[in-house]
């Protein structure tokens, strides 16, 4: 973006491109126009921050796409259903920035503090998550910078549910001076934009001599996914289409040992996988320590890898998914990176192990500490990774306003991403002492948690849906014992909830120890486990969902070769996306776009 570009100039320069791409994606769906207006409105509200992004137009386009997907979901439409054929909707987005006026600017700033979840200025506290006594200046790189309570406001007591989620239709609320101003100005700009659109020819189709239609000269090709079985390179990725159902996957050519783990060095390739079954080569490396894919940022641009050996953890790298460039992420000793902050991945959420406590912290993408957010007591001799947390014990909420974290032997805590007072999320009957670990966000306001059970062995557990405002949780699964039958995770595909359950199945060459894992519809028992064509039936776990289909990481060869497969349980149809010969370990990790844990070949998972 040009230096010191005003919002007016940015809007005039980019609106045609953004709208064209959204209409190519959405066809004649009027929800696309509303989504574009919302994206530009958010850019206008946050111009002091958005204008500093490396690719501001891409940010607006990504924001519009996410808003469009959300509006379709709210309207009860299948987000994976094809959009109507593109046509001239006759409606173009319009946002107008008024000329500077001191009185009006002061009023607009007041409204902005109440509306803008990304603002670095102080804003009225809507609920207890906006912590008191936090500096109004945000550290660089934070998704949602630190915000403070209004001077003189009382300290928070307990969190309450948000009446409006950030990114929704906040601008449409009555009584907002900014809303009335923008609404009035949009009408005027729409007229101007429509005239310009008609004069320039727009996207109307020109009748052919045979009575059909053909695209007018100068229209851009409609972005398309690769079909099943096809491989493309990074420039072929239709980034505007990347949404729920896409995934990053890591393939290793290392030879497997008797337990299925890599027995030596190999070549590691990161692929982007689309819902049609196509794959795109993002980056390739070889030699050195096997990298472990941990997370994918919400703006789809960055991936996080742990490149440290088991004996010396703490070495991390960031992969720019758009360019394929790798950079190191230096973190202090004793700090474990867990994943990106949300919604865009502007910072890293991490935990520091101190002698008597664990600290939840936020770091920049260059490794600088932004803030220490909260702490939990450390039991004698306990280490973060040995507390059954793996990498899924701290999560940034989908909107980026809150964080939730917890360790085995303690209750989960929820707090503002700006820090401040943390609040416990109590689950009745979750052991003595109460013990819950967050696995993922089931929805924007609900956490999927793995909780212990009272009067049963330590490994016995139950999955719960826990509201982040402290209201009563709901049990998702029945109590499961330790060992075989224990349920580890849950995913929603269409109207069906699928879970992963421990089994005793494993390759005959594997030493005694942990068994395998099955996928089964919730509540239908072990006998209902789904059968993945080509699988050894020793180990399968879910990576992502698209409609009724499951993207499955499954063992396809012994002693440990794993593949990535799209599978439809309702029809039994499957498509192999990434596979490897029996002499290689194959797919070692995969992470979905958006919200969800990272699947790895041994069944562990990490935060998304």
Secondary structure, DSSP 8 states (H G I E B T S, - for coil): --TT--HHHHHHHHHHHHHHHHHHHHTT-THHHHHHHHHHHHHHHTHHHHTTSTTHHHHHHHHHHHHHHHHHHHTT--TTS--------S-----------HHHHHHHHHHHHHH-TT-SS----SSTTS-TT--SS--TT-SS------TT-----S----SS-TTSSGGG-TT-HHHHHHHHHHHHHHHHHHHHHHHHTTT--EE-TTS-EE--TT---------TT-EEEGGG--GGG--TT-EEEEEE---B-TTSSB-S--EEEEEEE-TTS-EEEEEEEESSS--EEEEE-TTSSEEEEE--BTTB--EEEEEETTT--EEEEE--TTEEEEEE-TTT--SEEEEEE-SSEEEEEEE-TTS-EEEEEEEEE--TT--GGGTT-TB-SEEE-TTSSEEEE--TTS-EEEEETT----EEE--TT-TTTT-EEEEEESSSSEEEEEEE-TTS-TT-EEEEEEETTS---EE-S--B-SSTT-EEEEEEETTEEEEEEEES---TTS-SS--EEEEEETTS-GGGB---TT--SSBEEEEEEETTEEEEEEEEETTTEEEEEEEETTT--EEEEE---TTS-EEEEEEESSS--EEETTS-EE--
